Each structure stands twice: as C-alpha cells, then as structure tokens.
Amino acid sequence: MRSFSIDAIGPAEIAQARASHPKAFGNPLSRGIGVLGWGLIGAYLLYSLWLFEIWKLFASWDRAATMLTRMVVWRDMDTWMYGQIYTGIAQTIAMAFLGTLLATILALFIAFFAARNTLPFAPVRHAVRRFLDVLRGVDQVIWGLVFVRAVGLGPLAGVLAIFVSDTGTLAKLYSEAIENIDRKQVEGVRATGADETRVIRYGYLPQILPVFISLSLYSFESSTRSATILGLVGAGGVGMVIIERFRAGLFDQVAFVVLNVLVVIAIIDWASGKIRKRFIGERGH
C-alpha cells in the first residue's frame, strides 16, 4: 500500500494544483465582492427599518391592541344600518362585474392588434402595446381619482377605473395567448377559402377560449377586491362604507363589513371554479 506525506507537497505542487483547478481554491476577489454585496444588503435593510420608523410598532402597541379588541367585540348591532352596508357590497360586485365585462369585450378586440401573428405590421403593433402599457401601468386607485374628478363621486367612477385598468391587462394577456396558438388549425380554416372574420371565429377563438374564460374570471375576482379599495377614494361601493366607519371609530362595524366582503369573495371564487370546470373541464396533473 502506497502512502503519501503532506511534507512531500511543496509550493510548486500547490501552485500547479491552483493552476489546474482554480475554482477549488476560491477566488479572493469573488469572496470580497460577495462580502461587500451582503454588507450593502444588510446596510440597506437597516436603513429601510430606520426610514420607515419601525420602532413605532412597539411604541403604539397599546393603541393597536385597543383597536383590535374593539374589532372583535361587537356592540349595539341593532343600530348598524345593514341596508347601507349590503347596498355598498352590491354596488361593489356590480362595479367589478360591469367594469370587467366591458374590459373583456374591448380587450379581446384590441388583442388581435397587439399579437404578432395577427398584425405583422410592427409599428402599429408596438404602438398598441405601448398604449396598453399606459392603461395597466397606472394603478386602479389613480384611475379612480381621475374619474372621480371627471364624473364625480359614485360607482360610475369605479366602473370606469376598473374598465380602463383591466383593458390594458387583459388585452396583453389575450395577445400572448393568441401568439401561442397552433397555426395548423388556423391554416386549415384559411385553406377552405374562409375570410378573416371566419378564420378568427373558427381558427383562433376555439383555441383561446379556455384562456379567455379563465383570465376573465380571475380578473372579475381581482376587480371585486380592487373595487373595495376604489371606494376609499370616493368611487362608490363598500369602500366608502368602510372609510366612513373608520373615521367614526366604529371598528366593530369595519370588521363586520370586511368579514362580509371576504365571504363574498369566497363565493365568487367558488362560482368561478364551477364555471371554469363547466367550460374548460378538469385537467389531470
């Protein structure tokens, strides 16, 4: 059996091993850059905690505990004006549904002008895509403020905000679905002598319909939550009910309204799943 002694390894052998396998010995420069990078991340984290005054969480814990206690202890429930609460919830659902429906119709039309395989003319296609970037790049709350200023307080401003924002998002997603379709079906329909309208109807739409339904239903779920926030800026719906009760210090009623909103969103999610299963079917893993 042959044995080796560590004394037999000299500087020449070590240098040769370093030259043959440089990664095995590490790179001092890479280690220094790594240490510097982690140091910068740690310093930025500390700066963020200082910038956002994280210590206020500990200084105001008693007020937070009082507010949470008032949320779970419900008093004088017979004076809560349930009609106003459920009218606001109904407005929120209607805002989300109408805004998403209008956005779905317009987005499907615009998507064919943003897809590479349906509009080969690049300048127009890029102009449409940049227009969609503007629509979805501005947050729904900002659109809500714009339309509240334009048409006044109320659910109409919320519907318009959801419509504009969802149009940009859905049109982009629809255009990507159109670009990923199977070209064979389209060419088969076109080979029959069909015009472009029938090519879109029988070649494109059957393939993108599952994606179309799924994205539209998800957008409706998301818009229901967004409509709640839009009410906080005066765009109608249950958000206005929430902000009014917050300002009055009626935290128990706020908790009740939020709980009802969560139940509504859960019902919408369940119904959306049923609709997906009806039109798309269950896909095995």
N, C-alpha and C positions, 0 to 999 in steps of 0.2 A: 504493500500500500504506500502510495507516494504522498508525502506531506509537504506543506509549504509553510514558510515562516514569514511573518509580517515584516521582519527585518530585511528580507530579501527584496522588498518593494522600495525602490528609491525614487527620487524626484523625476528621473527620466520616465520611469514606468507610469507614474501618476500623470505627468504631462501628456504621455501618449494616450492614456485612458481618457483624459479630459478631451483631447482632440478627437478621439474616436466616438465618444458618447457625451457630447456637451450637455444634453438635457438631463442626464443622470446626476450631474453635479450642481445643477441650478445656475441661474444667471443673476449675479448681484444687481444688475441694472433692473431686471424684471422684478426682483424682490423689492427693490427700492421704490419702483413705480407702484407696486401693489400696496406697500405700506403707506405711501403718500395718498393713494386713492382712498383707502379705508379711513385714513386720518381726515381727509376732506369730507367724506360722508359723515363721519362722527361729528365733525365741527359744524356741518350744515344742519344735522339733526338737533344739536344743542342750540344753534341759532334759531331754528324753527320753533323750538319749545319756548325760547325767550321771546321771540317775536309775537307769538300767539298767547303769551301770558298764561301758560299752562297752570301756574300756581293758583290762579283764580278758582280752579276746580276745588281746591282744598279750602280756600278762604270762604267760598259761598256754599259749602255743602249743606249747611243748615237750611238755607232758602230752597235749595233743590229738594231736600228731604220733605220740607213742608209742602211744596208744590206736588210732589209725587203722592204724598199722603192724601191731599185734597182730591187728587185724581181718582183714587181707589175708594174713597169714602163719599158715596153719593147721598146728597141731601135734597129735600124738597122736590122730589122728582115729579110731583104733580104740577109744578109751575114751569116746566122746561120748554114749553111751546114746541111740541113734537111736530106739529104741522109745518112749521118753518124749517125744522131740521130735515124732514123727509122730502119737502119740496126742493131744498137745496141739493139733496142726494139725487133726486130725479133729474134736476137740471144738469148736474154733473155727468150723469150717464148719457143724457140726451146730447150734451155738448160733445162728449167723446165720440158718440156714435155718428152724429152728423158730420163732425169735422173729419173723422176717419173715412167715412163713406165718400165724401167729396174728394178727399185727398187720394183715395184709392182709384176713383174713376179718372181723375186728371193725371195721376202718376202713371197709370197703365198706358195712357196716350203718349205722354212725354217719353216714357222709357224706350219706345221704338226709335226716337230721335237721339237717344243717348247711347244706344247699343252699336257696337262696331259692325256687326253683321247685317243690320237693317238700315244703317246710314253710313255707307263707306266714305262720304264726303267729310273729311276730318275737321275743317274749320267750323262747320255748323255743329258737328257733334261735340267738339270741345267747348263751343260757346254754350250749348245746352248744359253740359256737365258743370261748367263754372257757375251757371245760373242756379243749378241745383245745389252747388256748394254754398251759395249765398243763402238759399232758403233754409237749409238744415244747419248751417254754421251759426246762425243766430238762434239763441235759446228761445224756447217757447215763452218763457216769462218775459223776455224782451219784446217778442211779438205781441204778447198780451198787453204790455204797457203801451205799445204803439197803437194798437187797435182800440184800447180804452180811450186814448186821447182822440182817436179818429171818430169813433162811433158812440162813445160814451160808456158809462158803466153798464154791466149786464152780461148775460150769457152770449150775446152775439159776438162780442169781442173775444170771448174764449173760443167759440167755434172757429172764427177766422184765424186765431193764433194756431190752433191745432191743425187746421186745414193747410196753412202755409208751411208749417214746420214738417208735418208728415208727408206732404207732397214731395219735398226735397229728399227725405229719407227713403220713402217707398219707391220713388222713381229710380233712384240709384240702385237699390236692391233688385228691382224688377229688370233693369237694364243688364245687370250682371247675370241674372237668370236667363235672359234672352240670349246673351252671348254664349252660354254654356249648353244650349240645346243641341240635339242630334240633327245634323244637317241633312241626313238621309231622308227623314220624313218630310222636311221642307222641300227638298228637291223632287221627291215623289209626287207631292201635291202640285208643284210647279210643272212637272212633266205632263200632267193631264191637260195643260192649257189654261189652268185657273189664273185669274187676275190676282193682283197683290192683296186685295181685300180678302179673297178666299184663301190665299196662301197663309195669311196671318191667322185667319179663323181656323183653318184645319191643319196647318203645319206648325204654327207657333203656340197658339193658345192651349191646345191639349197638353203640350209638354210643360208649360209654365204654370198651368192651373193649380197643381198642388202647392207650389212655392207661393203663388199668388194668394191662395186662401190662407196658408199658414202665416205669411207675413202680415196680411191684413188683419187677421185675428189677433196676432201679437201686438200690432200697432193699436188696436182698439183697447186691449188690456192696458198697455202703457199710457195711452191717452186718457184713460179713466183716472189713473194716478196723477197725470200731469194736470188734468182739469181741476183736481183738488187744489193744486198749488196755484193755478191761474186765478182761482177765486180770491187768493190772498192779495192780488194786485187789483182787485175790483172787476174781474172778468166773469162774475157770476158764479153760481154753483155753491157747493157746500163749503168751499174755501172761505167765502165771505161769512158764513155762519161760524166757522172755526175762529176766524180772526176777531169777530165781534165778541165772542165769549172769552177769548184770551184777554182782550183789552179790559173786559169787565171783571176779570179774575175768576171766572166760573170754570175752574179747571176740571171739575167733575163732569160738566156738560161737554167740555172738549174731549175728555176721554170717551164719553158715550158716543159722540159723533165719529171719532176716529175708529172706534170699535165697529160701528155700523159700516163705515167705509171699507174696513178690512173684510167684513162679511160679504159686501157687495163685490169686491174684487175677487174673493174666493169663488163666489157663484159664477162670475164671468169667466174665470179660469176653468171651472168645471164645464160650463156650457161650451167654451171654445174647444176643449178637448173632445167633447161629443161631436161637435161639428167637424173637426179635423178627422175623426175616426169615420164619420159618415161619408165625407167626400174624398179622403185620401186613403183611409184604411189603416190598419195596424201593420207596421213594419217590424219584422223579427230582427233580433240582434244577430 
